[in-house]
Amino acid sequence: MTPIPDYVSEAPARAEVDALPGSTVVNFGTNWCEHCQAARQPVHEALAAHPAVRQLKIEDGKGRPLGRSFQVRLWPTLIFLKDGVEVDRLVRPTDRAAVLQALARIDPQ
């Protein structure tokens, strides 16, 4: 299995995210967050079943404009996009099945 990527501090602009073609999951959180650590494995496993889906793991926090533009309040928050439009979101997912269900809405395979 491929290693689980960390959250990155460099975030694209909201306009860039809105312009992304295809299926994308934007995962907001931090590397030190306990809820984010608990969600790492189920989210990673679900995304592995959908290799065509782009994942952006963005470090969030005070003063981070991308997270604020999506009104992120708790971590992790996963935003499921199809051609830059939000289709679904999960807040603090712990269940692989819930992530798979949301992924099916943007990547029916």
C-alpha positions in Angstrom: 0.0 0.0 0.0 1.2 3.5 -0.8 2.2 5.7 2.1 -0.4 8.1 3.5 0.5 11.7 2.5 0.8 14.5 5.1 -1.2 17.7 5.0 0.7 20.4 3.1 0.8 24.0 4.1 0.8 25.3 0.5 -2.8 25.7 -0.6 -4.1 26.6 -4.1 -6.3 29.6 -4.5 -10.1 29.0 -4.3 -10.4 29.9 -8.0 -7.9 27.2 -8.9 -9.8 24.6 -6.9 -13.1 25.7 -8.5 -11.5 25.2 -11.9 -10.3 21.7 -11.3 -11.7 19.2 -13.9 -13.0 15.8 -12.8 -13.2 14.4 -9.3 -11.4 15.9 -6.4 -11.4 15.5 -2.6 -10.1 18.4 -0.6 -9.1 17.1 2.8 -8.6 19.9 5.4 -6.9 19.2 8.7 -3.5 19.1 10.4 -0.8 16.5 10.9 -1.1 16.8 14.7 -4.9 16.7 15.0 -6.1 13.5 16.8 -9.3 13.4 14.8 -7.3 13.7 11.6 -5.0 10.9 12.7 -8.0 8.7 13.4 -9.4 9.3 10.0 -6.1 8.8 8.1 -6.4 5.0 7.4 -10.1 4.8 6.5 -9.9 7.8 4.2 -6.7 6.5 2.6 -8.2 3.0 2.0 -11.3 4.5 0.5 -9.3 6.8 -1.8 -7.2 3.8 -2.9 -10.3 2.2 -4.3 -10.8 5.4 -6.5 -7.4 6.0 -8.1 -8.9 8.5 -10.6 -9.9 10.9 -7.8 -7.4 13.7 -7.1 -6.8 14.3 -3.4 -5.6 17.6 -2.0 -4.6 17.4 1.7 -4.4 20.9 2.9 -3.3 22.1 6.3 -5.9 24.3 7.8 -6.0 26.8 10.6 -6.5 30.4 11.6 -5.9 32.7 8.7 -6.0 30.0 6.0 -8.2 31.4 3.2 -9.0 28.2 1.4 -10.5 26.5 4.5 -12.4 29.7 5.3 -13.8 29.9 1.8 -15.3 26.4 2.3 -16.5 27.3 5.8 -14.4 24.6 7.5 -14.9 24.5 11.2 -13.8 21.1 12.4 -11.0 18.8 11.2 -10.8 16.7 9.2 -13.3 18.0 6.8 -13.4 16.3 3.4 -15.0 18.3 0.5 -16.0 16.1 -2.5 -15.9 18.1 -5.8 -17.0 17.2 -9.3 -15.6 19.7 -11.9 -15.0 22.2 -9.1 -18.5 22.0 -7.6 -19.1 20.7 -4.1 -21.2 17.5 -4.2 -20.7 16.2 -0.7 -18.8 16.8 2.5 -17.8 14.7 5.5 -16.8 16.1 8.8 -14.6 13.9 11.1 -15.2 10.7 9.1 -14.2 7.5 10.9 -16.0 5.0 8.7 -14.5 3.9 5.4 -18.0 3.1 4.1 -19.1 6.7 4.5 -16.1 7.9 2.6 -16.7 5.3 -0.2 -20.4 6.4 -0.4 -19.3 10.1 -0.9 -16.7 9.1 -3.4 -19.3 7.1 -5.4 -21.1 10.4 -5.9 -18.1 12.0 -7.7 -16.5 8.9 -9.2 -19.1 6.2 -10.0 -16.4 4.1 -11.8 
